[in-house]
Amino acid sequence: MPKFIEMPKLSDTMTEGTLAKWTVKEGDKITVGKAIADIETDKATMEYASPFEGVLHKFIVQAGQKVPLSAPLAVMLEEDEAAPANLDELIAKAQAAAAPAPAAEKKPAASASKAAAAGPRLPQAPQHKSRAAAGGAALRVKASPLAKKIAAERGVDLNALIGTGPGGRIVREDVENAPVGGSSARVAATPAIRPSFGPEDERVPTSGMRNIIAERLLASKTQIPHFYLQMEVDAGPLMEFRAHLNATNEKTGGNKYTVNDFILKAVIRAAQAQPAINAAWDGDAIVKFKSVGLSVAIAVEDGLVTPVIKQAEKKTLLEISQAVKDLAGKSKNKKLSPDDFAGGTITVSNLGAYGIDQFAAIINPPQAAIIAIGSIRSAAVVNDKGQIVVGQRMWVGLSGDHRVVDGAVAATFLAEMRKLLENPALMLV
């Protein structure tokens, strides 16, 4: 009996995936756990290991194709098994079963239970009366087929939109510009501002990961009331301490520490000292996390990933350094697993290596704070004796969700970070 290798759910927010490439060929003998494909999710590109043993008989999906969860990707047969005569019919049935149901057919109760289980979530835009509510009865919605398809995939209520197309017809842009969450869509969608380009310009279709980054950051910036604080840190003591530690470790073959290792440790310790920063907004409540899940922003080819160091408060500086190296290597080699992204409570984004002095980061929802780290620069500073000398300075920024974090809380957190960075030996005790 043939078995179908299906599109797996590789992240908690994944609804579809793109087959980036096959790493095996038709006719290959496959063992359980063998990497057979690279799957692009909404968070990263990950290796997919076969759940079955047998012979890969036929590819159903080719590289670059995007399909919903549980859609068949390939057919697996037992060794020496012949393909059934009705194989194409079986494939068609499997594809139909995996096709997303229209929004009207989705059960609200199931959606609500899933939302409740998902934990802290992005806030929803204010509710508006839909055309159906205003008229007292459901009206026939004028929408393009593509708009209906996108609305079904995203769970957008077309009755809550007023189209910008000919005769009030709802078009793709209206659905794409509806707030994330669908049912709380605004009454009139704002037409998208699109660029004009010539024949020599290149229009590159976005990946699923890039689309999710765009959606989540747009939601973050428009739905979360950001505020920003920045401070200057004397990085001289940190650089001296790191140089001494690395020189000692070099003689014994020990770990080589980066500046970022100390920064991450300082964020963890500061979050313990000021736990109100380690929280998230949850509609009508604030979730205060018991443990620090440190999301580390890592640049990859198609954007940014934020794998998590779990229970970071229990880890030593050495363990933090090793964890970051491991996550960076897995990110580069597309080995990150869904579990690597789970449990983040606060994010660190370090652009110092790119020569950026200071910047304001966008919050990684549903977290309440993100720390922005700039480069370390030599600068003229005034010492304790009133003399102008050459010093090393670094800017540290914080973007906070003002529903959760107040200015004084954020300032106290940054002050604790400064104390640790300017006295790095404290991070070893």
C-alpha positions as CSV (number, residue, x, y, z in Angstrom):
1,M,0.0,0.0,0.0
2,P,1.6,3.4,-1.0
3,K,2.3,5.9,1.7
4,F,2.3,9.7,1.3
5,I,5.1,11.9,2.6
6,E,3.1,15.0,3.7
7,M,3.9,18.6,4.3
8,P,4.7,18.7,8.0
9,K,3.8,21.3,10.6
10,L,7.3,22.6,11.5
11,S,6.3,25.7,13.4
12,D,3.4,26.7,15.6
13,T,2.2,29.4,13.2
14,M,2.7,27.4,10.0
15,T,-0.3,26.9,7.7
16,E,1.5,26.1,4.5
17,G,5.1,25.4,3.5
18,T,7.3,25.6,0.4
19,L,9.3,22.7,-0.8
20,A,12.7,24.4,-1.1
21,K,14.4,21.4,-2.6
22,W,14.5,17.6,-2.6
23,T,17.8,16.1,-1.3
24,V,17.0,12.6,-2.6
25,K,15.9,11.3,-6.0
26,E,13.0,9.2,-7.3
27,G,13.9,5.5,-6.9
28,D,16.2,6.1,-3.8
29,K,15.9,3.7,-0.9
30,I,14.9,5.8,2.2
31,T,15.3,5.0,5.9
32,V,13.3,6.5,8.8
33,G,14.9,9.7,9.9
34,K,16.9,10.3,6.6
35,A,16.8,13.9,5.4
36,I,14.9,14.0,2.2
37,A,14.0,17.6,1.6
38,D,14.4,21.2,2.7
39,I,11.1,22.8,3.7
40,E,10.7,26.6,3.9
41,T,8.3,27.6,6.8
42,D,7.2,30.9,8.1
43,K,10.2,31.0,10.3
44,A,13.1,29.3,8.6
45,T,14.2,26.7,6.1
46,M,14.5,23.3,7.8
47,E,15.5,19.8,6.9
48,Y,12.7,17.3,6.7
49,A,13.4,13.7,7.8
50,S,11.4,10.9,6.3
51,P,8.8,9.3,8.7
52,F,8.8,6.1,6.6
53,E,11.1,3.5,5.2
54,G,10.9,2.3,1.7
55,V,11.5,3.4,-1.9
56,L,10.7,7.0,-3.0
57,H,8.5,6.2,-6.0
58,K,7.3,9.6,-7.2
59,F,7.6,13.3,-6.4
60,I,4.2,15.0,-6.3
61,V,5.5,18.5,-5.4
62,Q,8.5,20.1,-7.1
63,A,11.0,22.5,-5.8
64,G,9.6,26.0,-5.3
65,Q,6.0,24.9,-4.9
66,K,3.9,26.0,-1.9
67,V,1.3,23.7,-0.5
68,P,-0.9,23.5,2.6
69,L,-0.2,21.4,5.7
70,S,-0.7,17.6,5.3
71,A,-0.7,18.0,1.5
72,P,1.1,15.0,-0.2
73,L,4.7,15.7,-1.3
74,A,5.8,12.3,-2.5
75,V,4.7,8.7,-2.8
76,M,6.6,6.0,-0.9
77,L,6.4,2.3,-1.7
78,E,7.7,-0.8,0.1
79,E,10.7,-2.3,-1.5
80,D,9.7,-4.4,-4.6
81,E,6.1,-3.1,-4.2
82,A,4.4,-2.1,-7.5
83,A,2.5,1.1,-7.7
84,P,-1.3,0.6,-7.8
85,A,-3.2,1.4,-11.0
86,N,-5.3,4.0,-9.2
87,L,-2.3,5.9,-7.8
88,D,-3.3,9.2,-9.5
89,E,-6.8,8.9,-8.0
90,L,-5.3,8.4,-4.5
91,I,-3.0,11.4,-4.9
92,A,-6.0,13.6,-6.0
93,K,-8.0,12.5,-3.0
94,A,-5.1,13.2,-0.6
95,Q,-4.6,16.7,-2.2
96,A,-8.3,17.5,-1.9
97,A,-8.3,16.4,1.8
98,A,-5.4,18.8,2.6
99,A,-6.9,21.7,0.7
100,P,-7.9,24.6,3.2
101,A,-11.6,24.9,3.8
102,P,-13.3,28.2,3.0
103,A,-13.5,30.7,5.9
104,A,-17.3,30.2,6.1
105,E,-16.9,26.4,6.7
106,K,-14.4,26.8,9.5
107,K,-15.8,26.1,13.0
108,P,-15.6,29.1,15.3
109,A,-15.3,26.9,18.4
110,A,-12.3,25.1,17.0
111,S,-10.6,28.4,16.1
112,A,-11.3,29.7,19.6
113,S,-9.8,26.7,21.3
114,K,-6.7,26.9,19.1
115,A,-6.3,30.6,19.9
116,A,-6.7,29.9,23.6
117,A,-4.0,27.2,23.5
118,A,-1.6,29.4,21.6
119,G,-0.8,31.5,24.6
120,P,0.0,35.3,24.4
121,R,-1.2,36.7,21.1
122,L,-1.1,39.9,19.2
123,P,-3.8,42.4,20.0
124,Q,-6.7,42.8,17.7
125,A,-7.8,46.0,16.0
126,P,-11.0,47.6,17.3
127,Q,-14.2,45.9,16.2
128,H,-16.3,47.6,13.5
129,K,-19.8,46.8,12.3
130,S,-19.6,44.7,9.1
131,R,-21.9,45.2,6.2
132,A,-23.9,42.2,7.3
133,A,-24.5,43.6,10.7
134,A,-25.3,47.1,9.4
135,G,-27.8,45.8,7.0
136,G,-29.5,43.4,9.3
137,A,-28.7,40.4,7.0
138,A,-25.8,38.9,5.2
139,L,-25.1,40.5,1.8
140,R,-23.6,38.9,-1.2
141,V,-20.0,39.9,-1.2
142,K,-18.5,41.2,-4.5
143,A,-14.9,39.9,-4.5
144,S,-12.4,38.7,-7.0
145,P,-11.6,34.9,-6.9
146,L,-8.0,35.7,-5.8
147,A,-9.3,37.9,-3.0
148,K,-11.6,35.1,-1.8
149,K,-8.8,32.6,-1.9
150,I,-6.5,34.8,0.2
151,A,-9.3,35.7,2.6
152,A,-10.0,32.0,3.1
153,E,-6.4,31.3,3.8
154,R,-6.0,34.1,6.3
155,G,-9.4,33.9,7.9
156,V,-10.5,37.4,6.8
157,D,-14.2,38.2,7.0
158,L,-15.0,39.7,3.6
159,N,-18.2,41.2,5.0
160,A,-16.1,43.5,7.1
161,L,-14.3,45.0,4.1
162,I,-15.3,47.6,1.6
163,G,-13.6,47.0,-1.7
164,T,-11.5,49.5,-3.6
165,G,-12.0,47.8,-7.0
166,P,-14.5,48.7,-9.7
167,G,-18.0,49.0,-8.4
168,G,-16.8,48.4,-4.8
169,R,-15.4,44.9,-5.7
170,I,-13.0,43.5,-3.1
171,V,-9.6,42.8,-4.6
172,R,-6.4,41.2,-3.4
173,E,-5.0,44.4,-2.0
174,D,-8.0,44.9,0.2
175,V,-7.6,41.5,1.8
176,E,-3.8,41.9,2.2
177,N,-4.2,45.2,3.9
178,A,-6.8,43.9,6.4
179,P,-5.3,43.7,9.9
180,V,-4.0,40.4,11.0
181,G,-6.8,38.3,12.6
182,G,-9.3,38.9,9.9
183,S,-12.6,39.1,11.9
184,S,-11.6,42.5,13.2
185,A,-10.9,43.9,9.8
186,R,-11.5,47.6,9.2
187,V,-14.4,48.9,7.3
188,A,-12.5,50.5,4.4
189,A,-9.2,49.0,3.3
190,T,-6.5,51.5,2.3
191,P,-5.2,50.8,-1.2
192,A,-1.6,49.5,-1.2
193,I,1.0,51.9,-2.4
194,R,2.9,50.0,-5.1
195,P,6.1,50.9,-6.8
196,S,6.5,51.6,-10.5
197,F,9.4,49.8,-12.2
198,G,10.9,49.4,-15.6
199,P,11.9,46.4,-17.8
200,E,15.4,46.4,-16.3
201,D,14.2,46.2,-12.7
202,E,13.6,42.8,-11.1
203,R,10.5,41.9,-9.2
204,V,11.3,39.0,-6.9
205,P,8.4,37.0,-5.4
206,T,8.7,36.8,-1.6
207,S,9.1,33.6,0.3
208,G,6.7,32.4,2.9
209,M,9.2,33.3,5.6
210,R,9.6,36.9,4.2
211,N,5.8,37.2,4.1
212,I,5.4,36.2,7.7
213,I,8.2,38.6,8.8
214,A,6.4,41.4,6.9
215,E,3.0,40.5,8.5
216,R,4.3,40.2,12.0
217,L,6.4,43.3,12.0
218,L,3.6,45.4,10.4
219,A,1.2,44.1,13.1
220,S,3.8,44.8,15.8
221,K,4.5,48.4,14.6
222,T,0.8,49.2,14.1
223,Q,-0.8,47.4,17.1
224,I,1.9,47.7,19.8
225,P,2.5,51.1,21.3
226,H,6.3,51.2,21.1
227,F,8.5,53.5,23.2
228,Y,12.3,53.8,23.0
229,L,15.1,54.3,25.5
230,Q,18.8,54.5,24.8
231,M,21.9,54.7,26.9
232,E,25.7,54.9,26.5
233,V,27.9,52.3,28.2
234,D,31.6,52.5,29.0
235,A,32.7,49.4,27.1
236,G,36.4,49.7,28.2
237,P,36.2,47.4,31.2
238,L,34.3,44.8,29.1
239,M,36.8,44.8,26.3
240,E,39.7,44.4,28.8
241,F,38.0,41.6,30.8
242,R,37.2,39.7,27.6
243,A,40.7,40.1,26.2
244,H,42.2,38.8,29.5
245,L,39.7,35.9,29.7
246,N,40.3,34.8,26.0
247,A,44.1,35.0,26.4
248,T,43.9,32.7,29.4
249,N,41.6,30.3,27.7
250,E,43.8,30.3,24.6
251,K,46.6,28.8,26.6
252,T,44.4,26.0,27.9
253,G,42.3,25.4,24.8
254,G,39.2,26.9,26.4
255,N,36.2,28.7,25.0
256,K,36.7,32.0,23.0
257,Y,34.1,34.5,24.2
258,T,32.5,37.2,22.0
259,V,31.3,40.6,23.1
260,N,27.8,39.4,22.4
261,D,28.1,36.5,24.9
262,F,28.6,39.1,27.7
263,I,25.7,41.2,26.4
264,L,23.4,38.3,26.4
265,K,24.4,37.3,29.9
266,A,23.8,41.0,31.0
267,V,20.3,40.9,29.5
268,I,19.5,37.7,31.3
269,R,20.7,39.0,34.7
270,A,19.0,42.4,34.2
271,A,15.7,40.6,33.3
272,Q,16.0,38.7,36.6
273,A,16.6,41.9,38.5
274,Q,13.7,43.6,36.8
275,P,11.2,40.8,36.0
276,A,8.5,43.2,34.9
277,I,10.4,43.4,31.6
278,N,10.1,39.7,31.0
279,A,6.4,39.7,30.2
280,A,3.8,39.9,27.5
281,W,0.4,41.5,26.8
282,D,-2.5,39.0,26.6
283,G,-5.6,41.0,25.8
284,D,-7.0,41.8,29.3
285,A,-4.0,40.5,31.3
286,I,-0.2,40.6,31.5
287,V,1.7,37.3,31.4
288,K,4.7,37.4,33.6
289,F,7.2,34.7,32.6
290,K,8.9,32.7,35.3
291,S,11.8,31.8,33.1
292,V,13.9,33.9,30.7
293,G,13.6,32.6,27.1
294,L,16.3,34.6,25.3
295,S,15.5,35.1,21.6
296,V,18.7,35.8,19.7
297,A,18.3,37.6,16.3
298,I,20.4,35.9,13.7
299,A,20.6,37.1,10.0
300,V,20.0,34.4,7.4
301,E,19.8,34.5,3.6
302,D,16.1,35.3,3.5
303,G,15.7,37.5,6.5
304,L,16.0,37.1,10.2
305,V,15.4,34.1,12.6
306,T,15.1,34.3,16.4
307,P,15.9,31.0,17.9
308,V,15.6,30.8,21.7
309,I,18.0,29.9,24.5
310,K,15.5,28.3,27.0
311,Q,15.8,28.8,30.8
312,A,18.7,31.2,30.1
313,E,18.8,32.3,33.7
314,K,20.1,28.8,34.7
315,K,23.0,28.9,32.2
316,T,26.6,30.1,32.9
317,L,28.4,32.5,30.6
318,L,30.2,29.5,29.0
319,E,26.8,27.7,28.4
320,I,25.4,30.9,26.9
321,S,28.4,31.2,24.6
322,Q,28.1,27.6,23.5
323,A,24.3,27.8,23.0
324,V,24.7,30.8,20.7
325,K,27.4,29.1,18.6
326,D,25.2,26.1,18.3
327,L,22.1,28.1,17.2
328,A,24.1,30.2,14.7
329,G,25.6,27.0,13.2
330,K,22.1,25.4,12.9
331,S,20.7,28.6,11.4
332,K,23.4,28.7,8.7
333,N,23.0,25.0,7.9
334,K,19.2,25.1,8.1
335,K,19.1,22.6,11.0
336,L,16.8,24.6,13.3
337,S,13.9,22.7,14.6
338,P,10.4,24.0,15.7
339,D,11.5,23.6,19.3
340,D,14.4,26.0,18.7
341,F,11.9,28.8,18.2
342,A,9.6,28.1,21.1
343,G,9.5,29.9,24.4
344,G,11.0,33.3,23.7
345,T,10.3,36.0,26.2
346,I,12.7,38.8,25.3
347,T,14.9,39.4,22.2
348,V,18.4,40.8,21.6
349,S,19.3,42.2,18.2
350,N,23.0,43.1,17.8
351,L,24.0,45.1,14.7
352,G,27.4,46.2,16.1
353,A,29.3,43.8,13.8
354,Y,27.7,45.7,10.9
355,G,29.1,49.0,12.0
356,I,25.7,50.4,13.3
357,D,26.2,52.7,16.3
358,Q,22.6,52.8,17.5
359,F,19.1,51.9,16.2
360,A,15.6,51.4,17.4
361,A,14.4,47.8,17.0
362,I,10.8,46.6,16.3
363,I,9.4,44.4,19.1
364,N,9.2,40.7,18.4
365,P,5.5,39.9,19.3
366,P,4.1,38.9,21.6
367,Q,7.1,39.8,23.7
368,A,7.2,43.2,25.5
369,A,10.8,44.3,24.9
370,I,13.7,44.0,22.4
371,I,17.2,45.1,23.2
372,A,19.2,46.8,20.4
373,I,23.0,46.7,20.6
374,G,25.3,49.0,18.6
375,S,29.0,48.9,17.8
376,I,31.8,49.7,20.2
377,R,33.6,52.9,19.2
378,S,36.6,54.8,20.3
379,A,35.6,58.3,21.5
380,A,36.8,61.3,23.3
381,V,35.5,61.1,26.9
382,V,35.9,62.9,30.1
383,N,37.4,60.7,32.9
384,D,36.9,61.0,36.7
385,K,39.7,63.6,36.9
386,G,38.1,65.9,34.3
387,Q,40.6,65.0,31.6
388,I,39.7,64.3,28.0
389,V,40.9,60.8,27.1
390,V,40.2,58.1,24.5
391,G,37.5,55.7,25.7
392,Q,35.4,52.9,24.3
393,R,31.7,53.5,24.2
394,M,28.7,51.4,23.1
395,W,25.0,52.3,22.7
396,V,22.3,50.0,24.1
397,G,18.7,50.6,23.2
398,L,15.4,49.2,24.4
399,S,12.1,49.2,22.6
400,G,9.2,48.5,24.9
401,D,5.5,47.7,24.7
402,H,4.0,50.5,26.8
403,R,1.0,48.4,27.7
404,V,3.3,46.1,29.7
405,V,6.4,48.1,30.4
406,D,6.6,51.6,31.9
407,G,9.5,54.0,31.3
408,A,10.8,53.7,34.9
409,V,10.8,49.9,34.6
410,A,12.7,50.0,31.3
411,A,15.2,52.6,32.7
412,T,15.9,50.4,35.7
413,F,16.5,47.4,33.5
414,L,18.9,49.4,31.3
415,A,20.7,50.7,34.5
416,E,21.2,47.1,35.6
417,M,22.6,46.2,32.2
418,R,25.0,49.1,32.4
419,K,26.2,48.0,35.8
420,L,26.9,44.5,34.6
421,L,28.6,45.5,31.4
422,E,30.8,48.0,33.1
423,N,31.7,45.5,35.8
424,P,31.8,42.2,33.8
425,A,33.3,40.1,36.6
426,L,29.8,40.4,38.2
427,M,28.4,38.2,35.5
428,L,30.6,35.3,36.6
429,V,29.3,35.2,40.2
